[in-house]
């Protein structure tokens, strides 16, 4: 599960940086790399959204502190 949390966190950082570029420079990096609303860019957007949901659930259930629990066990 730790690897899955790391992957979703990385996807959220990528999504946040992309939105920062959109807001500051009007440049959508995902669209530039994969095409404007292509299947691949839509998949990236969907994965970022699902990652946000996963991290939100983990935050509210307290699963964000897995490393601390593992080190105490």
SERONU-413623 format. One record per residue (C-alpha): x, y, z; residue number from 1; residue in three letters. Coordinates in pm, 1 decimal, m for minus. Layout:
N
+----------+----------+----------+-----+-----+
:       px :       py :       pz :   n : res :
+----------+----------+----------+-----+-----+
:        X :        Y :        Z : NUM : ala :
...
+----------+----------+----------+-----+-----+
END
This chain:
73
+----------+----------+----------+-----+-----+
:       px :       py :       pz :   n : res :
+----------+----------+----------+-----+-----+
:      0.0 :      0.0 :      0.0 :   1 : unk :
:    291.5 :    234.7 :     65.2 :   2 : unk :
:    395.4 :    221.4 :   m301.4 :   3 : unk :
:     37.8 :    294.8 :   m410.4 :   4 : unk :
:     23.9 :    598.6 :   m179.9 :   5 : unk :
:    355.6 :    721.0 :   m319.4 :   6 : unk :
:    233.6 :    683.4 :   m678.3 :   7 : unk :
:    m88.4 :    869.6 :   m606.9 :   8 : unk :
:    104.6 :   1145.4 :   m430.5 :   9 : unk :
:    338.3 :   1183.9 :   m729.4 :  10 : unk :
:     37.7 :   1204.2 :   m962.9 :  11 : unk :
:   m112.1 :   1476.6 :   m743.5 :  12 : unk :
:    211.0 :   1676.0 :   m757.9 :  13 : unk :
:    215.2 :   1642.2 :  m1138.0 :  14 : unk :
:   m147.4 :   1755.4 :  m1152.4 :  15 : unk :
:    m79.1 :   2047.3 :   m920.1 :  16 : unk :
:    217.9 :   2161.0 :  m1126.0 :  17 : unk :
:     10.9 :   2131.1 :  m1443.1 :  18 : unk :
:   m267.4 :   2346.4 :  m1293.0 :  19 : unk :
:     m4.9 :   2595.0 :  m1176.8 :  20 : unk :
:    122.0 :   2623.9 :  m1533.1 :  21 : unk :
:   m233.5 :   2664.8 :  m1662.2 :  22 : unk :
:   m307.3 :   2938.5 :  m1409.2 :  23 : unk :
:     19.9 :   3128.6 :  m1439.2 :  24 : unk :
:    113.8 :   3084.9 :  m1802.6 :  25 : unk :
:   m195.8 :   2949.4 :  m1978.1 :  26 : unk :
:      6.6 :   2640.3 :  m2071.5 :  27 : unk :
:   m135.5 :   2289.2 :  m2029.3 :  28 : unk :
:    166.0 :   2057.2 :  m2014.4 :  29 : unk :
:    m39.2 :   1736.5 :  m2026.0 :  30 : unk :
:   m219.0 :   1853.0 :  m2341.0 :  31 : unk :
:    111.8 :   1961.8 :  m2493.9 :  32 : unk :
:    269.6 :   1622.7 :  m2427.7 :  33 : unk :
:    m20.9 :   1391.9 :  m2511.8 :  34 : unk :
:   m256.3 :   1597.4 :  m2728.6 :  35 : unk :
:   m554.5 :   1813.2 :  m2644.3 :  36 : unk :
:   m813.7 :   1578.8 :  m2488.8 :  37 : unk :
:   m661.8 :   1271.0 :  m2651.5 :  38 : unk :
:   m727.1 :    932.7 :  m2495.3 :  39 : unk :
:   m389.4 :    944.9 :  m2323.6 :  40 : unk :
:   m431.3 :   1295.7 :  m2183.4 :  41 : unk :
:   m778.6 :   1206.9 :  m2058.2 :  42 : unk :
:   m628.8 :    899.9 :  m1889.5 :  43 : unk :
:   m370.7 :   1120.7 :  m1715.3 :  44 : unk :
:   m642.4 :   1361.6 :  m1598.9 :  45 : unk :
:   m854.1 :   1069.2 :  m1475.8 :  46 : unk :
:   m559.7 :    914.8 :  m1286.9 :  47 : unk :
:   m483.8 :   1248.4 :  m1120.0 :  48 : unk :
:   m849.9 :   1279.8 :  m1016.6 :  49 : unk :
:   m861.9 :    925.0 :   m881.8 :  50 : unk :
:   m537.3 :    987.8 :   m696.0 :  51 : unk :
:   m693.3 :   1291.1 :   m530.8 :  52 : unk :
:   m988.7 :   1081.9 :   m418.4 :  53 : unk :
:   m758.9 :    811.8 :   m283.1 :  54 : unk :
:   m549.4 :   1062.4 :    m88.4 :  55 : unk :
:   m862.4 :   1234.6 :     42.1 :  56 : unk :
:  m1000.5 :    906.7 :    176.6 :  57 : unk :
:   m661.2 :    817.7 :    325.8 :  58 : unk :
:   m643.7 :   1158.9 :    492.1 :  59 : unk :
:   m982.7 :   1128.5 :    657.1 :  60 : unk :
:   m932.3 :    767.1 :    765.7 :  61 : unk :
:   m587.5 :    835.7 :    907.4 :  62 : unk :
:   m401.3 :    608.5 :    665.7 :  63 : unk :
:   m154.0 :    882.5 :    572.3 :  64 : unk :
:     61.1 :    790.7 :    871.1 :  65 : unk :
:    137.2 :    432.5 :    766.8 :  66 : unk :
:    514.3 :    470.0 :    803.8 :  67 : unk :
:    486.7 :    579.7 :   1164.9 :  68 : unk :
:    261.9 :    282.8 :   1246.7 :  69 : unk :
:    493.7 :     42.1 :   1067.4 :  70 : unk :
:    797.3 :    167.0 :   1258.9 :  71 : unk :
:    618.5 :    117.1 :   1592.7 :  72 : unk :
:    519.0 :   m241.7 :   1510.3 :  73 : unk :
+----------+----------+----------+-----+-----+
END
